[in-house]
Amino acid sequence: MNLGISATEFIAQVKAGMISVEEFLAQTFERIKKIEPQIHAFITLNENVAMVQAKDIDKKIKAKEKVGAFFGMPISVKDNICVEGLRTTCASKMLDNFVSPYDATVITKLKSEDSIIVGKVNLDEFAMGSTTEFSYFGPTRNPWNTEYVPGGSSGGSGASVSSMECIISLGSDTGGSVRSPASFCSVVGLKPTYGLVSRYGLISYSNSIEQIGPIARRVEDIALVLDIISGEDPRDNTTVSNKTVGYAKDLNAGVSGKKIGIIKQMTGEGLDKEVSSATNKAISKLQSLGAQCIEISLDAVEHSVEAYYTIASAEASSNLARYDNIRYGFDYSNEGFEFKAYISKVRSNFGPEVTRRMLLGAFVLSAGYYGKYYLKAQKVRTMIKSQIDDAFKKVDLLLCPTMPILPFKIGEKVDDPLKLYLSDINTITANLSGIPAISVPFEISNSGLPIGIQLLANSFEEKKLLQGAYALQESTKLQEVPI
Amino acid sequence: MIDRKEIEHLSDLIKVELKDPEKYIKQVEQILNYFDRLDAVDFDSEETLRKEVKIDGLRDDKYVPFQDNGKPLIDKLKKDPNNYIRAPKMV
């Protein structure tokens, strides 16, 4: 049985009776057990519940009863999104035994379409990081070369989809956390427009920036998931009603006559040579399909890294103040402790990256520094948004490589936080300005490591974005994952 | 300039007992030095990004019972045999 089929193929084959959901799920868990010792994408498996659901769906299909649009499709969920009855650890010791009492809105929607959650996947602690090395449970490994990082923070999502442990995964993207692992693991990852997908049930890190986004092996699968998870949610006041339904329709509209802006600041100096040549190749392919490519300069993005990390750290330090190990957390008695002494003691169990960001956040918000850092960062954010608005008056889409560098070895940059922050330069613009962005796998380097190309569109123009991404995907044929 | 005193003040603000303050002094300083690039930005506007929301666009403030599916929330919390949550002393 081919576990590497797309979501659309899975649905068609189950509908046609060519495969049974139970058999597909059983083989999926067999594969998970076989390769997890090498990949470590999962934190929690949901095998017993998943197999019961699979049998139920098969029964319903046989009895010709109504079945949801996903027909038992196996999905994995980043472990900062709540699924009722399963642990939601955020890859942190601080939430080690936290079992979620409710489903996130995206989970309610996916469950109502009969998708099956195979398990919760690894991330950098509280989604802070870009390599998945900052997980309390240990790093996830890149299926293309297990000595390398899978990207992050949704590294478990990227690796589980890439290595055929599931068909689709949900991640979250605060500064590139869906697109970075998509690029490094050779899968597709979308960060939707801020407000398109409900964040209810996503454990907060940086509320003004983050979005839940899907990871899949094909662009058409991303469109299918977006059709289900997008839309207004009374439980998240930042969501808007979604009038552009039908992302999966007309995906093959092509790019002929479309104007694509090549972002000057993200395609020039500082790029890895192979990433640069892959980007040029992608531009040529799109031109040969009839797109017109012009250079677009976004001066303000030269200050995006410091603006992004100022804002994200400030929001993180506020959001993470709530973890006190009293109502849930790990076993550590507070008998005999004074309140603050206990809280400070247990909170020393946050990992190094979370601690750094809380320290930075407390600093940039503190008296005397607010104007110097936080306020200026907000102004840079406004400048970026205004330059993006101007750019989309001239072009339909923007393009740049998703990551300026190739995947690197585990441990190589773990003690150099600034270097890691700088590798987010191409992804954070979409988060600061709220626009949608997608990473499409485009090439494999000579050393066998994936390179992804990023397309960006104006707010709520996911349809146009997915059409561009589909054209790019169809313009190249990539080798299969070696694992 | 981040020194020992400043990092202790920050760790007090975020309520985290730092195991290795020296490491954080170095890293936080290095990152803040990078953040200082914000000083070089030439702002042509004093505005920051905001979005106006109409008051009638907010949902009604009404009680919605929690669907606990028969499993009370308290069962998911750390508690003693008498169903109390124990907190440290507030002195």
Boltz contact constraints between the chains, C-beta under 6 A:
constraints:
  - contact:
      token1: [A, 99]
      token2: [B, 76]
      max_distance: 6.0
  - contact:
      token1: [A, 101]
      token2: [B, 73]
      max_distance: 6.0
  - contact:
      token1: [A, 101]
      token2: [B, 76]
      max_distance: 6.0
  - contact:
      token1: [A, 234]
      token2: [B, 59]
      max_distance: 6.0
  - contact:
      token1: [A, 303]
      token2: [B, 41]
      max_distance: 6.0
  - contact:
      token1: [A, 306]
      token2: [B, 34]
      max_distance: 6.0
  - contact:
      token1: [A, 306]
      token2: [B, 35]
      max_distance: 6.0
  - contact:
      token1: [A, 306]
      token2: [B, 37]
      max_distance: 6.0
  - contact:
      token1: [A, 306]
      token2: [B, 38]
      max_distance: 6.0
  - contact:
      token1: [A, 310]
      token2: [B, 35]
      max_distance: 6.0
  - contact:
      token1: [A, 317]
      token2: [B, 14]
      max_distance: 6.0
  - contact:
      token1: [A, 326]
      token2: [B, 87]
      max_distance: 6.0
  - contact:
      token1: [A, 327]
      token2: [B, 77]
      max_distance: 6.0
  - contact:
      token1: [A, 327]
      token2: [B, 85]
      max_distance: 6.0
  - contact:
      token1: [A, 328]
      token2: [B, 77]
      max_distance: 6.0
  - contact:
      token1: [A, 328]
      token2: [B, 78]
      max_distance: 6.0
  - contact:
      token1: [A, 334]
      token2: [B, 88]
      max_distance: 6.0
  - contact:
      token1: [A, 337]
      token2: [B, 88]
      max_distance: 6.0
  - contact:
      token1: [A, 338]
      token2: [B, 89]
      max_distance: 6.0
  - contact:
      token1: [A, 338]
      token2: [B, 91]
      max_distance: 6.0
  - contact:
      token1: [A, 339]
      token2: [B, 88]
      max_distance: 6.0
  - contact:
      token1: [A, 339]
      token2: [B, 90]
      max_distance: 6.0
  - contact:
      token1: [A, 342]
      token2: [B, 88]
      max_distance: 6.0
  - contact:
      token1: [A, 343]
      token2: [B, 15]
      max_distance: 6.0
  - contact:
      token1: [A, 344]
      token2: [B, 15]
      max_distance: 6.0
  - contact:
      token1: [A, 344]
      token2: [B, 17]
      max_distance: 6.0
  - contact:
      token1: [A, 345]
      token2: [B, 17]
      max_distance: 6.0
  - contact:
      token1: [A, 347]
      token2: [B, 15]
      max_distance: 6.0
  - contact:
      token1: [A, 347]
      token2: [B, 16]
      max_distance: 6.0
  - contact:
      token1: [A, 348]
      token2: [B, 16]
      max_distance: 6.0
  - contact:
      token1: [A, 348]
      token2: [B, 17]
      max_distance: 6.0
  - contact:
      token1: [A, 348]
      token2: [B, 19]
      max_distance: 6.0
  - contact:
      token1: [A, 355]
      token2: [B, 16]
      max_distance: 6.0
  - contact:
      token1: [A, 358]
      token2: [B, 14]
      max_distance: 6.0
  - contact:
      token1: [A, 359]
      token2: [B, 10]
      max_distance: 6.0
  - contact:
      token1: [A, 359]
      token2: [B, 28]
      max_distance: 6.0
  - contact:
      token1: [A, 362]
      token2: [B, 10]
      max_distance: 6.0
  - contact:
      token1: [A, 362]
      token2: [B, 13]
      max_distance: 6.0
  - contact:
      token1: [A, 362]
      token2: [B, 14]
      max_distance: 6.0
  - contact:
      token1: [A, 363]
      token2: [B, 10]
      max_distance: 6.0
  - contact:
      token1: [A, 373]
      token2: [B, 35]
      max_distance: 6.0
  - contact:
      token1: [A, 376]
      token2: [B, 38]
      max_distance: 6.0
  - contact:
      token1: [A, 378]
      token2: [B, 48]
      max_distance: 6.0
  - contact:
      token1: [A, 379]
      token2: [B, 43]
      max_distance: 6.0
  - contact:
      token1: [A, 379]
      token2: [B, 48]
      max_distance: 6.0
  - contact:
      token1: [A, 380]
      token2: [B, 41]
      max_distance: 6.0
  - contact:
      token1: [A, 381]
      token2: [B, 49]
      max_distance: 6.0
  - contact:
      token1: [A, 382]
      token2: [B, 47]
      max_distance: 6.0
  - contact:
      token1: [A, 382]
      token2: [B, 48]
      max_distance: 6.0
  - contact:
      token1: [A, 382]
      token2: [B, 49]
      max_distance: 6.0
  - contact:
      token1: [A, 385]
      token2: [B, 49]
      max_distance: 6.0
  - contact:
      token1: [A, 417]
      token2: [B, 27]
      max_distance: 6.0
  - contact:
      token1: [A, 418]
      token2: [B, 30]
      max_distance: 6.0
  - contact:
      token1: [A, 418]
      token2: [B, 31]
      max_distance: 6.0
  - contact:
      token1: [A, 418]
      token2: [B, 34]
      max_distance: 6.0
